[in-house]
Amino acid sequence: MSPQNSSNLPYASPILHISYWEFFQQYYTPMLQEMDVILKSMDDDESISISEAAKALALTEETVKEIMTREGLQNINQKCILQIAMYGNSPLCRLLQRQCLCGALEKYGPEHIAYIYGLQDEHVAEAYRVNGYTEVPAQTLQNILDKIYVFIMQ
């Protein structure tokens, strides 16, 4: 048997080069929206299941149970789901943790963007330099995140 001619096969690159904003919109925004719906729909004394919390935080149920045991949590209410997020190990939890550590900033420098979003310092600094930014107001983070490009696997 002769080998197939690979030039006749359809080829789709397994790697995409997209703006971080586009990646954020595709990956994080649906999870953050789901978390927002859960938090807004819960009363103070209402709780959700471990599986719902795990799904919302992109964690395994086992991880949620381990955190609950370690932190002495009996159920998952509004306060507890955020507490679980602060100890979770998913990319979403780590993003939330880094944002909380930085606090609610009015303006973001390149060091904040690199840290919170887990981006390479030099790429963020270059995007700031090329676009003439020194700081970016919180309400216009999209402006800088749209100018930072990342590679992702399809």
C-alpha positions as a Python dict, from the first residue, in 0.01 Angstrom:
ca = {
    (1, 'M'): (0, 0, 0),
    (2, 'S'): (124, 346, -78),
    (3, 'P'): (92, 626, 174),
    (4, 'Q'): (-187, 878, 120),
    (5, 'N'): (-91, 1210, -25),
    (6, 'S'): (-118, 1441, 273),
    (7, 'S'): (-166, 1743, 45),
    (8, 'N'): (-509, 1604, -47),
    (9, 'L'): (-621, 1584, 314),
    (10, 'P'): (-808, 1877, 468),
    (11, 'Y'): (-590, 2053, 720),
    (12, 'A'): (-708, 2255, 1015),
    (13, 'S'): (-444, 2408, 1233),
    (14, 'P'): (-478, 2288, 1593),
    (15, 'I'): (-354, 2628, 1714),
    (16, 'L'): (-538, 2960, 1693),
    (17, 'H'): (-385, 3305, 1735),
    (18, 'I'): (-658, 3527, 1880),
    (19, 'S'): (-688, 3832, 2099),
    (20, 'Y'): (-707, 3763, 2471),
    (21, 'W'): (-1038, 3948, 2475),
    (22, 'E'): (-1180, 3701, 2221),
    (23, 'F'): (-1045, 3410, 2427),
    (24, 'F'): (-1191, 3562, 2745),
    (25, 'Q'): (-1531, 3604, 2577),
    (26, 'Q'): (-1532, 3245, 2452),
    (27, 'Y'): (-1391, 3076, 2761),
    (28, 'Y'): (-1456, 3281, 3076),
    (29, 'T'): (-1764, 3490, 2995),
    (30, 'P'): (-2010, 3196, 2982),
    (31, 'M'): (-1882, 3070, 3318),
    (32, 'L'): (-1897, 3415, 3476),
    (33, 'Q'): (-2249, 3465, 3345),
    (34, 'E'): (-2356, 3130, 3489),
    (35, 'M'): (-2199, 3223, 3824),
    (36, 'D'): (-2380, 3558, 3815),
    (37, 'V'): (-2715, 3388, 3751),
    (38, 'I'): (-2657, 3144, 4037),
    (39, 'L'): (-2559, 3419, 4280),
    (40, 'K'): (-2846, 3648, 4181),
    (41, 'S'): (-3105, 3371, 4199),
    (42, 'M'): (-3007, 3254, 4548),
    (43, 'D'): (-3163, 3387, 4865),
    (44, 'D'): (-2930, 3441, 5161),
    (45, 'D'): (-3027, 3109, 5320),
    (46, 'E'): (-3070, 2911, 4997),
    (47, 'S'): (-2804, 2660, 4895),
    (48, 'I'): (-2705, 2478, 4578),
    (49, 'S'): (-2578, 2125, 4525),
    (50, 'I'): (-2215, 2027, 4513),
    (51, 'S'): (-2255, 1933, 4146),
    (52, 'E'): (-2400, 2278, 4062),
    (53, 'A'): (-2114, 2452, 4243),
    (54, 'A'): (-1856, 2228, 4078),
    (55, 'K'): (-1999, 2300, 3733),
    (56, 'A'): (-2017, 2676, 3795),
    (57, 'L'): (-1657, 2691, 3921),
    (58, 'A'): (-1519, 2443, 3665),
    (59, 'L'): (-1408, 2214, 3948),
    (60, 'T'): (-1462, 1847, 4014),
    (61, 'E'): (-1721, 1749, 4274),
    (62, 'E'): (-1439, 1584, 4469),
    (63, 'T'): (-1247, 1912, 4482),
    (64, 'V'): (-1556, 2099, 4605),
    (65, 'K'): (-1612, 1834, 4876),
    (66, 'E'): (-1246, 1857, 4984),
    (67, 'I'): (-1266, 2236, 5013),
    (68, 'M'): (-1594, 2216, 5203),
    (69, 'T'): (-1445, 1965, 5448),
    (70, 'R'): (-1124, 2163, 5494),
    (71, 'E'): (-1313, 2492, 5545),
    (72, 'G'): (-1590, 2340, 5758),
    (73, 'L'): (-1869, 2429, 5515),
    (74, 'Q'): (-2197, 2244, 5559),
    (75, 'N'): (-2380, 2375, 5251),
    (76, 'I'): (-2312, 2601, 4955),
    (77, 'N'): (-2483, 2939, 4975),
    (78, 'Q'): (-2386, 3273, 4817),
    (79, 'K'): (-2102, 3335, 5061),
    (80, 'C'): (-1972, 2978, 5049),
    (81, 'I'): (-1955, 2948, 4672),
    (82, 'L'): (-1722, 3247, 4665),
    (83, 'Q'): (-1521, 3097, 4951),
    (84, 'I'): (-1490, 2773, 4753),
    (85, 'A'): (-1375, 2975, 4451),
    (86, 'M'): (-1097, 3128, 4661),
    (87, 'Y'): (-958, 2779, 4726),
    (88, 'G'): (-1037, 2621, 4390),
    (89, 'N'): (-773, 2525, 4137),
    (90, 'S'): (-956, 2573, 3807),
    (91, 'P'): (-846, 2849, 3568),
    (92, 'L'): (-1168, 3036, 3654),
    (93, 'C'): (-1100, 3013, 4028),
    (94, 'R'): (-739, 3124, 3983),
    (95, 'L'): (-854, 3423, 3776),
    (96, 'L'): (-1105, 3519, 4048),
    (97, 'Q'): (-840, 3474, 4317),
    (98, 'R'): (-592, 3700, 4140),
    (99, 'Q'): (-862, 3964, 4077),
    (100, 'C'): (-954, 3959, 4447),
    (101, 'L'): (-591, 3994, 4550),
    (102, 'C'): (-558, 4305, 4331),
    (103, 'G'): (-888, 4448, 4452),
    (104, 'A'): (-1126, 4670, 4262),
    (105, 'L'): (-894, 4901, 4071),
    (106, 'E'): (-1001, 5213, 3887),
    (107, 'K'): (-706, 5185, 3648),
    (108, 'Y'): (-495, 4888, 3547),
    (109, 'G'): (-125, 4900, 3470),
    (110, 'P'): (45, 4631, 3263),
    (111, 'E'): (159, 4448, 3577),
    (112, 'H'): (-203, 4413, 3693),
    (113, 'I'): (-325, 4281, 3358),
    (114, 'A'): (-39, 4031, 3333),
    (115, 'Y'): (-98, 3906, 3688),
    (116, 'I'): (-479, 3888, 3690),
    (117, 'Y'): (-516, 3726, 3348),
    (118, 'G'): (-205, 3509, 3370),
    (119, 'L'): (-39, 3668, 3068),
    (120, 'Q'): (330, 3711, 2999),
    (121, 'D'): (460, 4040, 3138),
    (122, 'E'): (652, 4130, 2823),
    (123, 'H'): (352, 4076, 2594),
    (124, 'V'): (130, 4298, 2805),
    (125, 'A'): (399, 4565, 2842),
    (126, 'E'): (450, 4564, 2464),
    (127, 'A'): (75, 4606, 2401),
    (128, 'Y'): (69, 4902, 2639),
    (129, 'R'): (380, 5057, 2480),
    (130, 'V'): (268, 5012, 2117),
    (131, 'N'): (-75, 5158, 2193),
    (132, 'G'): (53, 5447, 2404),
    (133, 'Y'): (-111, 5329, 2727),
    (134, 'T'): (31, 5371, 3073),
    (135, 'E'): (-288, 5269, 3252),
    (136, 'V'): (-628, 5149, 3134),
    (137, 'P'): (-951, 5247, 3312),
    (138, 'A'): (-1144, 4950, 3450),
    (139, 'Q'): (-1443, 5018, 3225),
    (140, 'T'): (-1227, 4993, 2912),
    (141, 'L'): (-1023, 4679, 2987),
    (142, 'Q'): (-1146, 4536, 2659),
    (143, 'N'): (-933, 4796, 2477),
    (144, 'I'): (-606, 4647, 2599),
    (145, 'L'): (-719, 4283, 2616),
    (146, 'D'): (-819, 4308, 2251),
    (147, 'K'): (-461, 4408, 2161),
    (148, 'I'): (-289, 4119, 2339),
    (149, 'Y'): (-272, 3800, 2136),
    (150, 'V'): (-251, 3445, 2265),
    (151, 'F'): (-220, 3102, 2110),
    (152, 'I'): (-483, 2845, 2201),
    (153, 'M'): (-533, 2482, 2106),
    (154, 'Q'): (-853, 2405, 1917),
}
